[in-house]
């Protein structure tokens, strides 16, 4: 019987189909280009291979090819009737994820992993900044990611993918030292691993070592130029180090060359969130001439996320709309309010409040921005993403406080962040918040 890389049986009589499937899964786990082609080859070798159809559908979903994703999930369900019980449950969890049944997918994945802890593709659905835990609306999603990794660690040993995500989970749960060590252990096992490059960049960010992070990513990206579907996002991390160093011109140059949405081949959720958040950070840094870039981003958002639904996309769409189109922002907020009323907005009404706070800031009403954003800061974690991504709203609150004359409030937030990790930019803001006493 054919097996996957984690020694789980695969219902296919084709050795070649199984080999292509293993390659595709490895590409997915490494955030590497080529998974779609590998799964297509697996399906060509064995059109009845249910897991290959499910995995291919997941790639379609990540690329916002919704009709193809749902059709692939439906086909996988049909074919899974002839597969093993493990594969049937695997397909059902993948299909639920694709169809937006996130609660069912999350609980199904947890139960499935108790029996099949080495079903790595199912475990991967729970993890990461865009995983089921992160987008569940839970305030403890970072702890949940670490807990499930630790629960199943004995089944993986020195596996390159598992070490990568165990390290990432430690970093996001507050221990960047352990996270960095684990991620660095994963690298030699598979250097062509964009998830490891991403995890290490986050660990260095959390340790307050932006220059080390910039040097590492600049070198790694040269060797693996555009081989990863995280390429644009890793360039976003390099741009953040430029902003931290007080060089927004360099960050904008990276944006123009590597991140802007025009012609981007990367997953739309990555593209929208990276572009909107980086332009907003550049605006906080006082960078002029951003209007044409904002118009490009809002057009991209309208193309791939025309209606409220994926809340992390929605809160980033709101940034572009606040900068370009009050009418578009109000329309999106109305849709989010309807989802909240129906219980379909995972983070709850706080996500809407964050959007309104950014709207007030964009309108220059910094006092109102402070009033809206301040009580939402403890709830910010519920929108998901990473610490680095969520700091955007903290940054905006800090700048709003400074501009509204509330240096004491800004200083409290800055001090909390500096307690976690050093930051040249935060030190500058703290100096502004606490001006020197007159001599």
N, C-alpha and C positions, 0 to 999 in steps of 0.2 A: 504494500500500500504506500502511496505517496504521502509525504509529510511536509509540513511547513518548517521554517528554520527553528521553531521552538518545539519540534517533534510532535506536533499535533496532526492527526490523520486528516488527509484531504480527499474528498470524494471526487476523484478524477482518475481515469485510467491512463491519462497521457502524462508521461514523464516530462515532456517539453512544456505542457501547460502548467504543471506544478513548478517547474524551474522558473518560468516567466512570472508566475504568481509570487514566488519567493523574492524575485528581483524587484517586483513592483512594491511589495510590502516593505522591503528594505529602503527603497526610495522614499516611500511615504514617511517611514520612521526617521529618516535622515533629513527630511524636508528637501529632497533632491529631485531635480527634474528627471523625467523618464518613466514615472509610475504609470501615467496614462498609456504610453506606448506598450509597456510591459503587460499591463492588464488586457489591452487590446489583443496582443499576441497570444496570451493565455486563452482568451475567449475564442480566437480563431482556431487554436489547436483543439479546444474542447468547448463547443458552444453551450454545453449543459453544465458547465462548471459554476455553481452558484456563488461561491465566495469571490471568484474573479469578477462576476457581474456586480456584486455588492460593493467591492472595493472600487471598481471603475465608476460606479454611481456616486460614491463618496468624492472622487476627484471632480466629477461634474458639479457636484454641489459646491465644493470649494471654489470653483471657477464661476459660480452663479449661473450655471447652465441648468436651470431648474427643471425644465421639461425633461431633459435627458436624464437628470438625476433621478427623478421620480419614476420614469419608465424603467431605468436600470434596476431600481430597488424593487419594483413590482415584478420584473423578470426574475430577479434573484429569489424572491419569495416563492414564485412558482417552482423554480428548479430545486429549492431547498427541501421540498417534500420528499425527494429521493436521496437526500444527504443524511448525515448522522445527526443525532439530537444536538450535539455541540454546535455543528454548523448551522442547524436550523435556528438556534438561539442567537448565534453570531449574526446571521443575516437579519433576524428580526430587530436586533439592537441597532445594527447599521441602518436599516430601513427607517426605524423610528427617528433616528438622528436626522436622516435626510429629509424626512417628512415634517420636521419641526416638533415632534412629540418628545421634547427634551426631558420632561420628568419621567416618562416611561423608559426612555433610553438610559437615563442615569440610574434609576433603580434596577433596571434589567441588567445593566453592566455590572453593578456591584454584586448582585446575586450570582451572575454568570461567573465572575472572577473567583468567587468562593469555591467553585467546583473546577474551574479551568483557569487558574491564575496565570498560566503562560500564554493565554490568548492575547498577545501583545497589542494587536490592532484594536481590540476592545478596550484594553487598559488605556491606550493612547487617547481614546475619545474623551476620557475623563480629565486629562492632564493639559498643561500648557495654559497660556494666557487667553486662548480662544476655546478652551475645552468645555465640556459639560459642567464641570464644577465652577469654572470661572464665570460662566454665563447663567448660573442657576439663580442669581440674586442673593445667594447666601453671603453673610458677612464673614464666615469662617472658611471660605473656599480655599485659601492658601493652606490652612491647616489640614483641610480635607485631602488635598492633593498629596501632601507629605504623608499623611496617615495611611492612605491606601498604598502608596509606594512602600512604606515600611512594612505594612502587613504582608506584602507579597515578595519582599526582597529576597528571601531565602530561595525562591524559585528561579532567580535570574543570575545570581553570582556576578561574574565580571562581564556581563553582556553590555556591549557598547551603547545600545539604545537605552537600556534600563538605567545605567549609570548616568547617562545624560539627563534623564528626567528626574532621577532621584536627586541629582545635584541641583537642577533647576528648582525643584520643590523645596529643598532646604533653603536656597537663596531667597525665594519669595516668601517663605515662612519666617524669615528673619535671621538666618545663619548663613551669611554669604561666605564665611570662611570654609565651612564644610562643603557648601555648594560648589565653591571654586575648586576645592581639592578633588571632589568626585568628578566634576566635569573635565578637569585636566587628566584624570585617569581614563576617561572615556576616549579622549582624542586619539591616542596611539592605536586604539583598537579599530578605529575607522576614521581617518583624517577627513574623508569626504562626507562630513556630517555637519550640515548647516545648523541643526538643532543644538549641537555642542558649541559651535561658534556663537550662536545666539545666547545659550545659557552662560557661557563664559563672559560675554559682553555684559550681561545683567549682573553677574557676580562682581565684576570690576566696577560697574556703575554703583552698586550698593556699597562697595568698599571705598568709594571716593577716589578711584584711580582712573580718571578719564583719559589721561595721556597714555597709560598702559593699554587701555581698551582701544584707543584710536590706533596705536601702533600695531596691536595684534590684528584688529579687523582689517586695516589697510593692507597688511601683509597677506592675511588669509584670503581676502577677496581677490587679490591679484592672481593667486594660484587657482582659485575656483571661480573665475570670472563668469558670472551669470549662470553657473551650473546649478544653483539652488533657487527654488521659488521663494526663498527668504532673502534673496539678494537685495531687493529694494529696501526691505526692512532693516537689513544689516547696514546698508548705507545710511538709513535714518539714524541708526545708533552712532555712526561716525559723525553725522551732522550735529547730533546732540553734544558730542564732545567739543565741537567747534563753538557752539553757543556757550558752553560752560567755560571755554577759554576766552570768551569775550570777542569772538570773531564771527559775527553773524554773516558777514560777506562770504566767508568760506562755506558756511552752512547753506546759504542760498545757492551758491555755485554747485554744491553737491545735490541740492534739490533739483536744480535745472537739468543736470546731467544724468542723474541716477534714479530720482524718486518721482518726478512729476507724472501725472496720469497718462499723458499723451503717449500712446503706443506701448504702455506698460503691459508685459505679459504675465504679471503676477496676480495672485488671487485678489479679487476686488475688495474684500474686507480689509486686507493689508494695505492696499493702495489708498483707499479712502481714509482710513485712520491715520496712516503715515503722513499723507499730504496735508490733511486738514490740521493735524496736531502740530506738524512742523511749521506750517505757515503761521499758526496762532502763536507759537513760541517766538518766531521771528518778529511778529508784530509787538509782542511784549518787550522784545529787545530793541524796539525802535527802528526796525528795518523798513525803509521806504519802498515804494514801487511794487507792492504785493497785489494790487487790484487785479491785474490780468491773470495771475496765478489762482487767485480766489475764484474768478469766474470759470476757469478751467475745472477746478475741483467741484464746484457746485454742479456743473454740467455732467461730470462723471458720476456724482452722487445721484443725480436725477436719472441717469441711464441705468445704473445697477441697483439702486435702492430707491425706487420711485415712491414707495409707500413705507410707512412705519412698520417695523416688524422685528428686525434684528436690533436690539436696543443699543448695542455698542456702536453699530453703524449710525443709529439715529442721533446719539449724543455728539458724534463727530460731524454728521451732516449738519447739525445745528450750528456748529462753529462756522462752517462755510456759509450757511444761510444768514447767520448773524452779521457776517462780514459783507454780504452781497445783496440779500433779498429778504427784507422783513416779511413780505407776504409768504414766501416759501417757508420761512421759519414758523410763522403762525399756523400754516397748514399742517406742518409736521407735528407741531405741539398738539393741535387738535386731534390728530390721529393717535398720538401717544396717550392723550387723556382718555380716548375711547378704549384703547387697549388696557389701560390701567383700570378703568371702570369694569371691564370684563374679566379682570384678574389675569390678563395676558402680558403684563409688563413686569418681567421678573424682578427688577430692582425696586419696583413700586414707584410711587409718585416722586420720590427723591430724584429719579433720573430726569423728570420734567423740570424740577426745581433747578437742577444743574444747568439745563438749557436756558432757563429764564435768567439765571444769574449771569451766564455768558452774554445773553442778549443785553442785559443792563450794562455790562462792561463795554460791549461794542458800541452802545449808544452814548458812552461817556458818563453814565450815571453811576459813578463808583460807589457812592453811599448806598444806593439800592443794591448794587452787586454784592457789597459786603453783607448787607442784611439778609439777602437770599442765600448766599453761599456759606456763611459762617455756620449755621446750624446743620448744614449738609455735609460738612467735612468728615464727621465720624461715619457717615453712611456712604461715603465715596467708594469704598471697597466693593460695594454691592454691584457696581456696574461691570466688574470683571476687568480683564486686561492685566497688565503687570504694574508693579510699583512705578516704574519709569513712565508708563503711559498715563497713569492716574495723576502723576505729579503736575500735569498740565493744569488741572483745576485748582490744585494748591497754589501753583505759581500765580494764577489769575487772582485768586483771593488775596495773596500777599501783595501783588501790585495794586489791586483795588484798595487795600488798606492803606498802603503808602500814599496813593493819590488822594484818598479821602481824609488823610490826616490821622489815621488810626495806627500809628507806629507801634503802639503797645501790642495790638492784636497781631500785627504782622510779625513782631519779634517773637511772640509765643509760638507761632507756627514754624518760623525759621529755626528757632532753638530746638524744637522737637526733631526737625529734620537733621540738623547738625549733630544732634546726639547720636543719630543712626549712622551718619557718614559725613566726612568733610566735603565741602563744596565751595569753590571760589565764588561762584555766583551768589550762593546763599550768604556768604560772608559779606559780600558787597551790599546785598539787600539789608542785612542786619545792621550794618554801619549806617545805612540810610534811615532805618527805623529807630536807631538809637544815636542821634547826632551827638557829637562831642559837646560836653558842657562848656559854656563860655569861660574864658580865662579871666 
